[in-house]
Structure formats: C-alpha cells, structure tokens
Amino acid sequence: MKHANAILVNDLAKLKRIKDIYSPRHNKNLNSGVKQIITETDGSMIPIIKHDTKVKDRRKKKTRSYQEARLCLSYEDGSVTPMYAATMSDVNITGKYMRQTAIQAGLGNNTVIHAVGDGAQWISKQVEYKFGDTKVNYLIDLYHMSEYLTAANAVLTTDERKQQYLIKRQIKLLKNNEYQKVLHYFEGYKDTHEDNPVKDCYRYMINRPEQFAYKDAIERGLPIGSGKVEGGHRHVIQARLKISGAAWAVENINPMLALRTNRINGQWDTYWNKIKNRHL
C-alpha cells in the first residue's frame, strides 16, 4: 500500500497539468501526434466496507456495499496494447485520466479521437471537455443501444419472432446511418404521459442525435462497441479488487487502482528503478 499510494501521488501530480476544459486555442500546445486514437470508458462496481465506530457490537460495526470504479483506456488505431487508468474519483478526474491515457497513446494536434461508451451523459461531456482541442467522434456502444431496442420492441409486439426481426432491422438501419428511420418506429409513443421502454428508447436516441454514426466507424475499421474496456474490467480491476470474499476500505481503492494500472501499463520497472536510485 505504501508503493500504491506513492504511485497514486505521482499520477495525481500529472493530472494537475491537465485542464478541466480544452478548446481549439489549446491546440498549438500539442505536437503532431498519431493519426487516430480510440478511447473507451466504463464503470465497474467494487465491494466496499465501512466501519461504524458508534456501534458497540463488533459483529455489526461493518457494513458492506458497492461503489463504482471507472476504467479508461486509449490506444493508437492498430495497437494491441492500450494505456489504462482507473479511479473512484469524480467525473472531472475521470475525464483527466481519459486525456492522460490518450497522451500516453500519442495524442497530438493531428489526432482524431474515436470515443466509444454507453449513453451516460457525463462520459460524452468529459470527452467534449477534455478533447475540445482535437477532432472528436463519440459513438454510443451498439450493445447498449441494442438493450434499449430489445426493451422497446417487447412493448411494440408480443410476438418474439417479430421482436427479433424488428431488432435486426433497426440495427441494420443504424449501421447504415439511417437514424431517423429507427426513430420512426417509436414516434407514436413520444407524447405518452406514462414512462415505458418505447418512450425511454425514443428519448435516449433523440437526445443523442450525433452519436450513432456507425457506418462511418465501420468503413474506417473502428470499433462500434466498448468491448475492450469492458474486458479490461476483468483483468485490470476485478482480478484484484473483486476477489471472492474481499471488500475494501474506500481510502485504499484509488491507490490500489493506481498500482494495478501502473503494472498493466508496463510502468512498474520505471517506478522501481527510481526507488532504487533514490537509495543508492
């Protein structure tokens, strides 16, 4: 934990150099950079434990719950080794980690950012804020979009075969950038007073009109799903912080996440050599 805290302090020092919001005027501070970077962000629930010092019964002092840890990754198009960062801090810190991983992946003023994530507004906002000095495309993860379509079509018809047909048809339309045609399926429910999956799907899509450019991504060989970061949860976060029977004190999670990502990013030797040189 001593080393984990030291690595976290070093990471936070780097984040202080990253602005809260970027705009085109900051572009001149970048070098040329790589041509294309893919960045993804997603959350994973971590078991935490809290101690209540006011309770006399020692068996009842501990309460267990779950809290979200956010994992970010960035990599140059064509690379198989993403740069990772993870935190349980607020969305602004998470956004700074997004940019930090992109810097490590080769961010520059000629770089196009292809960001993929679920429909969480905070993710798209942080992509906008932290990459406002570069060209950015943000895409809704197709798997998450399919979940909305599945729920909505179950309301439109009880025929399971027809549901499957509708979902396949709508996904095909989305992959061809025919967003408006998919919306047409659900327009009859947009003014209903009661909330239902069809209205939810319509609102989900109408509030994100520029985040469904799947055809463009497919033609450029870019991902239309966030499977890489979701897979990263298992070997970056969960392999250590979600082992059977374990729960963590909140203050220990960010240091451990910093330690995990340091090793995954291949930076442990650099850190350890600094420690050794300091004692020579």
Helices and strands as residue ranges (DSSP letters): H 2-15, G 24-29, E 36-51, G 58-60, E 62-76, E 83-87, H 91-105, E 112-117, H 121-130, E 135-140, H 142-156, H 160-175, H 179-186, G 187-189, H 197-206, H 214-219, H 227-232, I 233-238, H 239-241, H 250-264, H 268-278
